[in-house]
Amino acid sequence: MTHEPASDTRLTVDVSLTPAHIEDALWLTLRKHTPGLRFMPLTFLFAAIAPFVIATMKMRGYALPVSAYIFSAACIAYLFAVPLGLRWLSRRGAKARTDALRFVFDEGGFSVDAANAVRRLNWNELYECASTRRVWVLYEKPSVFHVLPRGGEHGAALEALLLAHVPPKRRMRDVLGWLSPGAAVLLMLLVATAYVLWSTPR
């Protein structure tokens, strides 16, 4: 991964993408641009709390229908199935893919040279610029994007250029990469601890 500053306002970045880079971008895209998944943190929290609410009602003598227990089991399954399913889709989409690209950034926008096909995009045409810990994702539209690894010798110059040309309303940082089965277990433990503390007589 190299960069060549051709002028004060021009940056050329040669990129070799790995399947891990593409998987990271797909994982972000699936969560942020799939209808119904934008509110995933809220549904995660609801699915973690619901089984404890149902268990509490049972312990207090409420007569609960079978559907309540089915719903409780479905909530627990959701906490594990959705993150695993999204990760599987991301890995499947990125499997065995490597891409060598050349990005050229300037004051007007940027171009992408891939397999001798050049695509030019002006800054005002960029739908969104997103980032994870490992990659930048430049969206032409929600389903079309370009990926650049973060860091390396070009990292600081590229970040400064993107921050200068992409307005804040079209910049997005991934803050949901923590969503995983492990996070589901931790969330349920926190909810259980809060429940025990709340229900313990003082």
N, C-alpha and C positions, 0 to 999 in steps of 0.2 A: 504494500500500500504506500504510494508515494504521492507527493504534490509538487507542482511546479508553479510558482507565482510568476506569471508572464508579464504582469504589470502591477501597479499599485491596487487596482480594483479587479484583477482577474486571477482566478485560482483554478488550477487544473489538478484533479484528483484521480489517480488510477486506483481502482478498487478490485480486489479479488474476493468475491463473496463466498462464504461457506454455507452449507445447509443450516448451521446453527444461526447464522445471521438472518437467513430467510425465515426460519422457524420463529425467531423473535418477532419479526415484522408481521407474520401471519397471526401469531398469538395476540399481538396488540390489535390488529385489524379486526379479527373475529370478535373480540370483546367490545371494541369501541364502535364498530360500524355494522353490527348485526342487530336488527330490530329485536327488542326484548331483552338484550343483554347489557344495555347501557346502565340499567339499574341493578346490576348484579350485586354490588355491595349491600344494598338494602334487602334484596331477596336472600342473600347469604345470612344476614343478621336475623331476618324473620325466620328462616329455616332452622337456625340454631336455637332460637327462643321457643318456637312453637312446641317441640316435644316436651320441654320442661313445664310449659303451661298446662298441657294435657295431662302430664304425670301428676302435677299438683292438684288438678281438679279430681283426678281419680283417687288420690290419697285423702282428699277431703270429703269423699263419699258421693260425689256426683255420678249419676248413671250415664255413662258415655256410650254412644253407639259404636259399632264396629268400625264405621267410617272414620272416626276420630283416631283410632289406632293405625288405620291404613294411612291416614294423612300424616301422622307422626313419623311413620316409617318412610313415607315418600320424602319428607323434609330431610331426614338423615341421608337418604340415598342421593338426594339432590346435591347436598354438600360435597359429596365425593364424585358423583357421576359427571356433573357439568364441567368442573376443571379438568378432569381426566379426559373427557370427550373433546374439549377444545384443544388440549395439548396433543391429543392423538391426531386431530385434523391438521394441526399446524405441522406436526412432524411428517405426516403423510404428504402434505403439499410441498414440503421442503426436501423430501427424501432424494438423495443422490443428485442434488442440484448444486452446481457451482457456476458462478458467473464472473467474467472479467469485464469490467465496465470502465469507461472514462467519463468523468463529469467535468464540465467546464463552467465555472460560475463567473458572472460579471455583474455590472450594475443593472443590466436589463433583465436578467434571469439566469437560466442555466440550460445546458444541453447535455444529453446522455448519449454516448456512443457505445452501442452494444452490437457486436457481430456486424459491424459496418453499416448499421442502421442508426441514424442520428435523429434524436427527438429533442426539439427545442421548446422550452416553456418559459414564458415571462413570469415575473414575480407576482403580478396581479392575477395571473391565471392559476396560481397554486392554491389548491383547495385547503390544504392543511399541512403543517409541519409538525411531526410528532417525534418523540424520542423515548428510548428505553435506556437501561444502563449500558447496552452494548451497541445499539444502532440508532441512526436517524432514519425516519421514514417520511418521504416527501410524497404527498398525495396529489395526483391530478384530479381524482374524484375518489369517493369512498372505496371503490373496488380496484382502482389503478394506482400503483405507487412505485416509488424507487427507493432502494435501500443503500445506505452508506454505513460502514462500521464507524463507531465513535472512537475517539482517542487517536493514538499514533501521532506521527509528526504533523499531520494536517489538522489535528483535532481543534486546537485553539483558533486557528485562522478560519476554519469552516464554521465553527460555532459563532464567532464574531460576525461573520458574513450573514449567516442565517438570522441571527438576532437583529441585525441591522435592516434586513429587507422583508422579513415576515412579521406583520403586526401581531401584537399579543393575542388578539382574538382568534388568530389562525395558528397559534402555537399551542401544542399540547404535550405535556409530560406524562408518561405512563406511571400512574401511582397505584395500579391494581395488579402489578406483576406478582404480588404476594398471594393472590388467590390460588389456592391449591388444596388438595386433601389434607396436607399437614396443617395448613391454616384453618381448615374446617375443624380439625380436632382441637387445636388451640382455642378457637373461638368457643366451641362447646364447653371446654374446660373453664374458660373465663365466665361464661354464662352460668355454669353449675356452681362455681365459687361464689358469684354474686348472689345466686339463689340461696345458697346455704347461709351466707352472711345475713341476707335479708330476712330469712325465715327463722333464724336462731333467736330464741327469746332473750331479751336483755334484762 
